[in-house]
Amino acid sequence: MSKVGQQQVIKKPISLLLVEGKTDEIFYNRVKSEPLRDCRSTIQDVGGLYNINAKVIDRIYMYLQQHTDEIIRIYCCFDRESRYGQVPGFDIIIIKKHFKDQRQRRILSIDLITATKQIESWLFYDLDTIYKFLRVPNSQRRPRAYQPPEKFGYRDLQQLFERYGKTYSKGKGAEYFINSLNINKIGSTCEELREGIELIQSQANDMTNHLFSSRNRKSN
């Protein structure tokens, strides 16, 4: 085979985004189809933060076994569940050490993208669309409410919906609402999401193995 032919069959790494629940999966599918539309990516729900390290390891192995021709970059997209502190129970050092010890060289990197405090907190960055979705009268709209967004979360969004006669439910019930949001606006104004998108984009075509690199890399 010619060198040109060899180059044509080389795949770019795929970004495996692991999310903690169905709501997050719906949200990140929007991110995948818009800001990350030029990147090879796939999203998988690990099913909650309980026993999260074991779930992440199992899901990565499952993907490796089912896609033996893929080189992957892993992004753990989880909620902090508070304004401060770490993702409950999650330890990226343990995850990285496990796969390094197992010599899993098809994994190029493992990074954390954290939502403070919940994925619903990020939705408040597009408050204008939330008001439109709820058909809140202009006289009752408070554009500076819910600032900073990381102070607010699921319960606050639920209460706002109830105030205007609607119900906010996690999971599949939130899909129509999430699909109405301006994801590019959220991605440009929410620092955590913007940095996560930029990280994924910056590594999308990079075949460097950072997991086994001797130089230290910053982990979020």
Backbone as CSV, one residue per row, in Angstrom:
resi,resn,N_x,N_y,N_z,CA_x,CA_y,CA_z,C_x,C_y,C_z
1,MET,0.850,-1.201,0.000,0.000,0.000,0.000,0.884,1.248,0.000
2,SER,0.513,2.250,-0.779,1.276,3.483,-0.846,1.138,4.265,0.448
3,LYS,2.051,5.214,0.650,1.973,6.064,1.838,0.696,6.867,1.852
4,VAL,0.239,7.305,0.672,-1.013,8.054,0.604,-2.159,7.178,1.061
5,GLY,-2.171,5.928,0.586,-3.219,4.997,0.983,-3.198,4.721,2.466
6,GLN,-1.999,4.590,3.040,-1.872,4.356,4.469,-2.427,5.524,5.259
7,GLN,-2.154,6.719,4.822,-2.641,7.909,5.513,-4.158,7.990,5.480
8,GLN,-4.761,7.509,4.416,-6.201,7.606,4.258,-6.954,6.719,5.250
9,VAL,-6.322,5.621,5.705,-7.024,4.704,6.590,-6.740,4.982,8.066
10,ILE,-5.879,5.939,8.358,-5.587,6.277,9.748,-6.750,7.072,10.324
11,LYS,-7.321,6.561,11.410,-8.435,7.244,12.044,-7.937,8.291,13.030
12,LYS,-8.708,9.343,13.144,-8.477,10.288,14.226,-8.995,9.666,15.509
13,PRO,-8.465,10.073,16.664,-9.004,9.527,17.918,-10.463,9.931,18.095
14,ILE,-11.206,9.101,18.788,-12.591,9.430,19.093,-12.682,9.882,20.541
15,SER,-13.473,10.900,20.786,-13.687,11.410,22.141,-14.866,10.675,22.761
16,LEU,-14.608,9.950,23.852,-15.651,9.234,24.577,-16.055,10.083,25.774
17,LEU,-17.262,10.639,25.715,-17.775,11.475,26.800,-18.641,10.613,27.710
18,LEU,-18.197,10.424,28.941,-18.956,9.665,29.926,-19.741,10.650,30.786
19,VAL,-21.051,10.480,30.819,-21.910,11.393,31.571,-22.649,10.607,32.642
20,GLU,-23.157,11.319,33.657,-23.680,10.604,34.820,-25.155,10.263,34.754
21,GLY,-25.894,10.808,33.794,-27.324,10.525,33.757,-27.938,10.890,32.425
22,LYS,-29.231,10.580,32.275,-29.924,10.795,31.014,-30.021,12.275,30.664
23,THR,-30.264,13.139,31.673,-30.336,14.578,31.400,-29.025,15.068,30.812
24,ASP,-27.917,14.636,31.406,-26.594,15.022,30.922,-26.353,14.488,29.508
25,GLU,-26.832,13.281,29.249,-26.679,12.691,27.918,-27.404,13.531,26.866
26,ILE,-28.614,13.972,27.187,-29.372,14.820,26.261,-28.635,16.134,26.023
27,PHE,-28.146,16.732,27.108,-27.433,18.005,26.996,-26.178,17.843,26.142
28,TYR,-25.372,16.835,26.437,-24.113,16.675,25.710,-24.338,16.225,24.263
29,ASN,-25.468,15.630,23.972,-25.778,15.350,22.572,-25.972,16.641,21.794
30,ARG,-26.523,17.668,22.463,-26.610,18.988,21.831,-25.221,19.563,21.605
31,VAL,-24.359,19.416,22.599,-22.982,19.903,22.467,-22.276,19.172,21.327
32,LYS,-22.487,17.870,21.253,-21.879,17.057,20.195,-22.322,17.523,18.814
33,SER,-23.600,17.832,18.662,-24.143,18.170,17.342,-23.881,19.611,16.935
34,GLU,-23.458,20.458,17.894,-23.216,21.861,17.547,-21.759,22.262,17.774
35,PRO,-21.323,22.620,18.987,-19.920,23.030,19.127,-18.908,21.948,18.738
36,LEU,-19.273,20.674,18.936,-18.337,19.583,18.641,-18.663,18.861,17.332
37,ARG,-19.416,19.515,16.458,-19.874,18.839,15.239,-18.721,18.402,14.338
38,ASP,-17.570,19.050,14.441,-16.431,18.686,13.595,-15.492,17.695,14.266
39,CYS,-15.860,17.231,15.447,-15.022,16.280,16.188,-15.682,14.908,16.196
40,ARG,-14.885,13.869,16.130,-15.410,12.512,16.298,-15.672,12.304,17.789
41,SER,-16.917,12.058,18.142,-17.239,11.899,19.558,-18.430,10.980,19.736
42,THR,-18.511,10.392,20.918,-19.640,9.553,21.286,-19.910,9.755,22.773
43,ILE,-21.142,9.539,23.190,-21.565,9.827,24.559,-22.179,8.582,25.176
44,GLN,-21.800,8.304,26.425,-22.373,7.167,27.138,-22.727,7.567,28.562
45,ASP,-23.865,7.103,29.002,-24.386,7.366,30.346,-23.912,6.261,31.285
46,VAL,-23.235,6.640,32.378,-22.739,5.633,33.325,-23.763,5.297,34.399
47,GLY,-24.866,6.066,34.469,-25.945,5.717,35.390,-25.755,6.163,36.821
48,GLY,-25.337,7.417,37.011,-25.253,7.970,38.367,-23.860,7.925,38.957
49,LEU,-23.695,8.660,40.063,-22.382,8.789,40.694,-22.070,7.687,41.708
50,TYR,-23.045,6.860,42.045,-22.774,5.787,43.009,-21.728,4.830,42.446
51,ASN,-20.693,4.538,43.253,-19.619,3.631,42.832,-19.025,4.079,41.496
52,ILE,-18.820,5.388,41.382,-18.510,6.000,40.096,-17.196,5.528,39.487
53,ASN,-16.154,5.329,40.295,-14.870,4.919,39.727,-14.975,3.564,39.034
54,ALA,-15.652,2.619,39.675,-15.832,1.288,39.080,-16.676,1.371,37.816
55,LYS,-17.709,2.222,37.831,-18.562,2.380,36.648,-17.771,2.938,35.466
56,VAL,-16.933,3.922,35.741,-16.139,4.530,34.669,-15.182,3.499,34.081
57,ILE,-14.492,2.777,34.930,-13.551,1.757,34.458,-14.274,0.699,33.623
58,ASP,-15.418,0.212,34.125,-16.180,-0.808,33.389,-16.641,-0.290,32.036
59,ARG,-17.117,0.957,31.998,-17.634,1.511,30.741,-16.505,1.697,29.724
60,ILE,-15.338,2.079,30.185,-14.210,2.239,29.273,-13.791,0.896,28.702
61,TYR,-13.699,-0.121,29.554,-13.363,-1.453,29.058,-14.387,-1.943,28.043
62,MET,-15.659,-1.695,28.333,-16.716,-2.116,27.419,-16.538,-1.469,26.053
63,TYR,-16.217,-0.179,26.066,-16.034,0.513,24.799,-14.809,-0.035,24.053
64,LEU,-13.721,-0.260,24.769,-12.511,-0.797,24.142,-12.778,-2.159,23.510
65,GLN,-13.540,-2.990,24.190,-13.837,-4.329,23.685,-14.763,-4.286,22.470
66,GLN,-15.685,-3.335,22.467,-16.654,-3.250,21.371,-16.124,-2.495,20.162
67,HIS,-15.038,-1.739,20.349,-14.482,-0.925,19.264,-12.968,-1.125,19.236
68,THR,-12.557,-2.281,18.764,-11.146,-2.670,18.842,-10.247,-1.883,17.895
69,ASP,-10.856,-1.147,16.971,-10.059,-0.370,16.018,-9.948,1.099,16.403
70,GLU,-10.471,1.464,17.577,-10.498,2.877,17.961,-9.373,3.241,18.941
71,ILE,-8.836,4.440,18.736,-7.967,5.109,19.703,-8.844,6.165,20.373
72,ILE,-8.838,6.229,21.701,-9.829,7.082,22.364,-9.218,8.085,23.335
73,ARG,-9.934,9.188,23.444,-9.709,10.167,24.514,-10.971,10.175,25.360
74,ILE,-10.801,10.133,26.668,-11.939,9.985,27.570,-12.148,11.290,28.326
75,TYR,-13.414,11.717,28.366,-13.801,12.912,29.110,-14.924,12.522,30.069
76,CYS,-14.642,12.641,31.348,-15.621,12.324,32.383,-16.381,13.610,32.705
77,CYS,-17.636,13.670,32.302,-18.433,14.897,32.408,-19.430,14.738,33.549
78,PHE,-19.027,15.180,34.733,-19.812,14.918,35.940,-20.123,16.206,36.696
79,ASP,-21.158,16.121,37.543,-21.574,17.261,38.369,-20.795,17.288,39.679
80,ARG,-20.472,18.505,40.110,-19.812,18.679,41.396,-20.789,18.478,42.555
81,GLU,-22.092,18.724,42.279,-23.187,18.598,43.253,-23.132,19.648,44.369
82,SER,-22.204,20.588,44.259,-22.119,21.704,45.204,-21.322,22.807,44.510
83,ARG,-21.230,23.963,45.157,-20.448,25.048,44.542,-18.955,24.822,44.712
84,TYR,-18.594,24.028,45.685,-17.179,23.820,45.991,-16.917,22.328,46.163
85,GLY,-15.669,21.971,46.286,-15.330,20.573,46.486,-15.231,19.816,45.173
86,GLN,-15.119,18.506,45.289,-14.904,17.646,44.143,-16.162,16.871,43.784
87,VAL,-16.118,16.220,42.620,-17.215,15.333,42.244,-17.273,14.209,43.275
88,PRO,-18.420,14.003,43.925,-18.503,13.021,45.011,-18.043,11.622,44.585
89,GLY,-17.020,11.121,45.284,-16.557,9.754,45.075,-15.652,9.537,43.885
90,PHE,-15.507,10.547,43.040,-14.730,10.351,41.814,-13.269,10.695,42.040
91,ASP,-12.376,9.824,41.554,-10.936,10.045,41.701,-10.267,9.748,40.363
92,ILE,-9.947,10.795,39.628,-9.360,10.613,38.300,-7.970,10.003,38.381
93,ILE,-7.277,10.197,39.490,-5.945,9.605,39.653,-6.040,8.084,39.677
94,ILE,-7.061,7.566,40.382,-7.281,6.118,40.420,-7.582,5.586,39.024
95,ILE,-8.416,6.308,38.286,-8.785,5.876,36.936,-7.550,5.831,36.032
96,LYS,-6.782,6.896,36.058,-5.584,6.947,35.211,-4.581,5.865,35.585
97,LYS,-4.358,5.683,36.868,-3.391,4.679,37.325,-3.815,3.283,36.891
98,HIS,-5.102,3.004,36.993,-5.589,1.675,36.611,-5.245,1.369,35.156
99,PHE,-5.544,2.290,34.254,-5.327,2.013,32.842,-3.858,2.081,32.459
100,LYS,-3.073,2.866,33.184,-1.635,2.847,32.953,-1.043,1.525,33.410
101,ASP,-1.485,1.048,34.568,-0.988,-0.242,35.075,-1.352,-1.386,34.139
102,GLN,-2.516,-1.271,33.486,-2.972,-2.310,32.561,-2.435,-2.108,31.141
103,ARG,-1.600,-1.075,30.982,-0.938,-0.796,29.700,-1.940,-0.634,28.547
104,GLN,-3.003,0.076,28.818,-4.047,0.301,27.810,-3.668,1.502,26.947
105,ARG,-2.804,1.265,25.978,-2.243,2.357,25.190,-3.182,2.890,24.114
106,ARG,-4.327,2.262,23.946,-5.306,2.834,23.027,-6.035,4.018,23.658
107,ILE,-5.805,4.229,24.949,-6.351,5.407,25.634,-5.281,6.492,25.614
108,LEU,-5.576,7.599,24.952,-4.596,8.678,24.821,-4.638,9.650,25.994
109,SER,-5.798,9.799,26.623,-5.918,10.755,27.729,-7.219,10.502,28.475
110,ILE,-7.244,10.937,29.722,-8.457,10.899,30.542,-8.558,12.242,31.236
111,ASP,-9.641,12.973,30.997,-9.821,14.300,31.579,-11.195,14.417,32.218
112,LEU,-11.313,15.391,33.108,-12.563,15.651,33.816,-13.134,17.001,33.404
113,ILE,-14.417,17.015,33.050,-15.153,18.255,32.790,-16.242,18.334,33.853
114,THR,-16.148,19.327,34.716,-17.015,19.400,35.883,-18.062,20.494,35.740
115,ALA,-19.300,20.153,36.095,-20.382,21.141,36.149,-20.599,21.553,37.600
116,THR,-20.504,22.852,37.860,-20.773,23.399,39.193,-22.122,24.111,39.149
117,LYS,-23.118,23.707,39.982,-23.012,22.522,40.807,-23.662,21.326,40.172
118,GLN,-24.583,21.578,39.236,-25.279,20.516,38.514,-25.423,20.912,37.049
119,ILE,-25.783,19.950,36.216,-25.984,20.276,34.803,-27.072,21.337,34.657
120,GLU,-28.065,21.318,35.557,-29.129,22.343,35.509,-28.578,23.732,35.775
121,SER,-27.489,23.832,36.533,-26.873,25.140,36.784,-26.440,25.781,35.471
122,TRP,-25.906,24.976,34.577,-25.460,25.493,33.282,-26.625,26.021,32.448
123,LEU,-27.798,25.436,32.629,-28.949,25.857,31.820,-29.337,27.303,32.102
124,PHE,-29.058,27.778,33.318,-29.399,29.148,33.691,-28.565,30.183,32.926
125,TYR,-27.528,29.751,32.231,-26.779,30.684,31.389,-27.601,31.121,30.183
126,ASP,-28.671,30.411,29.910,-29.587,30.814,28.820,-30.961,31.103,29.427
127,LEU,-30.981,31.998,30.396,-32.221,32.332,31.102,-33.274,32.909,30.166
128,ASP,-32.833,33.637,29.158,-33.789,34.236,28.224,-34.636,33.159,27.541
129,THR,-33.993,32.077,27.108,-34.742,30.991,26.468,-35.631,30.270,27.467
130,ILE,-35.167,30.145,28.712,-36.006,29.519,29.737,-37.288,30.319,29.909
131,TYR,-37.176,31.644,29.999,-38.359,32.491,30.126,-39.284,32.334,28.913
132,LYS,-38.710,32.283,27.730,-39.519,32.119,26.520,-40.228,30.766,26.528
133,PHE,-39.506,29.726,26.933,-40.084,28.389,26.969,-41.272,28.333,27.923
134,LEU,-41.136,29.041,29.061,-42.198,29.051,30.070,-43.273,30.098,29.766
135,ARG,-43.057,30.880,28.716,-43.980,31.952,28.330,-44.211,32.926,29.492
136,VAL,-43.114,33.311,30.104,-43.169,34.281,31.198,-43.419,35.670,30.605
137,PRO,-44.419,36.393,31.092,-44.666,37.754,30.586,-43.415,38.627,30.725
138,ASN,-43.202,39.491,29.766,-42.016,40.350,29.788,-41.893,41.139,31.080
139,SER,-43.023,41.565,31.630,-43.004,42.364,32.857,-42.511,41.569,34.059
140,GLN,-42.538,40.235,33.956,-42.120,39.389,35.078,-40.716,38.789,34.881
141,ARG,-40.117,39.082,33.760,-38.791,38.526,33.489,-37.714,39.338,34.206
142,ARG,-36.831,38.656,34.859,-35.736,39.301,35.584,-34.425,38.812,34.991
143,PRO,-33.869,39.546,34.030,-32.675,39.058,33.314,-31.450,38.863,34.203
144,ARG,-31.414,39.515,35.363,-30.259,39.368,36.257,-30.536,38.366,37.377
145,ALA,-31.677,37.700,37.313,-31.967,36.677,38.310,-31.081,35.453,38.068
146,TYR,-30.963,34.644,39.079,-30.190,33.395,39.006,-28.727,33.660,38.635
147,GLN,-28.167,34.655,39.322,-26.755,34.983,39.150,-26.025,34.851,40.483
148,PRO,-24.844,34.226,40.484,-24.269,33.465,39.374,-24.971,32.120,39.226
149,PRO,-25.020,31.574,38.019,-25.776,30.338,37.785,-25.343,29.167,38.650
150,GLU,-24.058,29.113,39.045,-23.589,27.972,39.827,-24.188,27.920,41.232
151,LYS,-24.869,28.998,41.654,-25.554,28.983,42.942,-26.872,28.218,42.864
152,PHE,-27.346,27.956,41.661,-28.673,27.394,41.468,-28.573,26.036,40.776
153,GLY,-29.629,25.245,40.894,-29.572,23.910,40.329,-30.938,23.336,40.042
154,TYR,-31.029,22.022,40.161,-32.237,21.290,39.806,-33.469,21.808,40.532
155,ARG,-33.386,21.967,41.854,-34.553,22.392,42.634,-35.019,23.787,42.221
156,ASP,-34.071,24.667,41.941,-34.429,26.027,41.536,-35.117,26.031,40.173
157,LEU,-34.629,25.213,39.257,-35.252,25.131,37.938,-36.644,24.515,38.052
158,GLN,-36.765,23.510,38.892,-38.053,22.865,39.117,-39.073,23.866,39.667
159,GLN,-38.642,24.675,40.626,-39.537,25.669,41.225,-39.933,26.741,40.223
160,LEU,-38.993,27.144,39.365,-39.303,28.143,38.344,-40.347,27.594,37.372
161,PHE,-40.203,26.367,36.966,-41.189,25.738,36.078,-42.555,25.704,36.746
162,GLU,-42.597,25.284,38.022,-43.869,25.179,38.737,-44.562,26.527,38.868
163,ARG,-43.760,27.592,39.022,-44.318,28.932,39.167,-45.131,29.334,37.940
164,TYR,-44.766,28.785,36.795,-45.464,29.149,35.555,-46.224,27.958,34.959
165,GLY,-46.620,27.048,35.843,-47.550,25.998,35.459,-46.986,24.848,34.660
166,LYS,-45.672,24.657,34.707,-45.047,23.540,34.003,-44.259,22.676,34.978
167,THR,-43.840,21.522,34.511,-43.080,20.585,35.333,-41.734,20.311,34.694
168,TYR,-40.679,20.446,35.486,-39.347,20.066,35.009,-38.994,18.715,35.605
169,SER,-38.711,17.763,34.757,-38.330,16.425,35.198,-36.990,16.067,34.580
170,LYS,-36.150,15.410,35.349,-34.876,14.954,34.809,-35.102,13.860,33.777
171,GLY,-34.101,13.623,32.955,-34.155,12.526,32.008,-34.925,12.858,30.748
172,LYS,-35.611,11.853,30.226,-36.309,11.983,28.944,-37.321,13.122,28.955
173,GLY,-37.917,13.381,30.139,-38.910,14.443,30.237,-38.342,15.831,30.000
174,ALA,-37.013,15.967,30.087,-36.384,17.278,29.887,-35.905,17.482,28.455
175,GLU,-36.064,16.486,27.604,-35.456,16.538,26.271,-35.987,17.689,25.426
176,TYR,-37.308,17.870,25.376,-37.879,18.944,24.554,-37.374,20.309,25.023
177,PHE,-37.322,20.499,26.331,-36.833,21.763,26.887,-35.363,21.978,26.550
178,ILE,-34.527,20.986,26.806,-33.086,21.124,26.555,-32.818,21.372,25.067
179,ASN,-33.598,20.740,24.215,-33.409,20.938,22.774,-33.821,22.330,22.307
180,SER,-34.536,23.071,23.155,-34.933,24.435,22.796,-33.868,25.461,23.183
181,LEU,-32.897,25.057,23.995,-31.901,25.994,24.517,-30.854,26.371,23.479
182,ASN,-30.232,27.523,23.696,-29.153,28.002,22.836,-27.843,27.455,23.378
183,ILE,-27.427,26.312,22.870,-26.231,25.646,23.385,-24.975,26.462,23.119
184,ASN,-24.925,27.132,21.981,-23.742,27.951,21.693,-23.623,29.116,22.673
185,LYS,-24.756,29.676,23.091,-24.721,30.746,24.086,-24.224,30.214,25.424
186,ILE,-24.749,29.063,25.841,-24.299,28.469,27.105,-22.814,28.150,27.022
187,GLY,-22.389,27.594,25.881,-20.991,27.222,25.723,-20.035,28.398,25.702
188,SER,-20.517,29.549,25.300,-19.639,30.727,25.239,-19.610,31.503,26.557
189,THR,-20.673,31.390,27.368,-20.745,32.171,28.605,-20.434,31.355,29.858
190,CYS,-20.570,30.045,29.779,-20.250,29.184,30.922,-18.784,28.768,30.811
191,GLU,-17.952,29.247,31.710,-16.513,29.013,31.620,-16.163,27.531,31.649
192,GLU,-16.810,26.787,32.529,-16.500,25.350,32.641,-16.796,24.618,31.341
193,LEU,-17.954,24.881,30.760,-18.305,24.211,29.513,-17.421,24.690,28.373
194,ARG,-17.176,25.989,28.316,-16.322,26.531,27.249,-14.934,25.890,27.290
195,GLU,-14.353,25.797,28.489,-13.028,25.190,28.615,-13.057,23.709,28.250
196,GLY,-14.148,23.024,28.599,-14.278,21.619,28.239,-14.360,21.425,26.736
197,ILE,-15.166,22.256,26.083,-15.287,22.187,24.624,-13.942,22.468,23.962
198,GLU,-13.260,23.495,24.444,-11.958,23.854,23.870,-10.938,22.742,24.062
199,LEU,-10.987,22.064,25.213,-10.065,20.950,25.461,-10.331,19.816,24.471
200,ILE,-11.594,19.453,24.310,-11.942,18.378,23.377,-11.528,18.748,21.957
201,GLN,-11.822,19.979,21.554,-11.464,20.423,20.204,-9.951,20.419,19.994
202,SER,-9.209,20.845,21.008,-7.757,20.958,20.871,-7.078,19.592,20.757
203,GLN,-7.729,18.551,21.276,-7.131,17.218,21.258,-7.763,16.296,20.211
204,ALA,-8.725,16.822,19.471,-9.510,15.981,18.565,-8.680,15.294,17.492
205,ASN,-7.648,15.952,17.004,-6.816,15.386,15.936,-5.416,15.020,16.416
206,ASP,-5.201,15.090,17.704,-3.875,14.874,18.287,-3.698,13.399,18.648
207,MET,-2.713,12.744,18.058,-2.460,11.334,18.328,-1.437,11.128,19.452
208,THR,-1.019,12.221,20.090,-0.077,12.104,21.200,-0.715,11.362,22.361
209,ASN,0.016,10.406,22.930,-0.510,9.686,24.089,-0.111,10.438,25.347
210,HIS,-1.050,11.228,25.886,-0.788,12.000,27.086,-0.874,11.145,28.351
211,LEU,-1.628,10.058,28.305,-1.770,9.212,29.491,-0.447,8.584,29.869
212,PHE,0.347,8.209,28.877,1.627,7.555,29.130,2.809,8.502,28.978
213,SER,2.503,9.801,28.806,3.561,10.785,28.678,4.252,11.002,30.007
214,SER,5.545,11.258,29.968,6.289,11.490,31.209,6.055,12.885,31.761
215,ARG,5.582,13.801,30.903,5.358,15.154,31.386,4.000,15.235,32.083
216,ASN,3.894,16.084,33.051,2.651,16.230,33.801,1.650,17.032,32.998
217,ARG,0.387,16.616,33.057,-0.690,17.354,32.430,-1.646,17.808,33.504
218,LYS,-2.196,18.985,33.309,-3.161,19.528,34.275,-4.462,18.761,34.147
219,SER,-5.031,18.335,35.281,-6.336,17.670,35.310,-7.311,18.593,35.994
220,ASN,-8.497,18.768,35.404,-9.503,19.644,35.995,-10.042,19.074,37.265
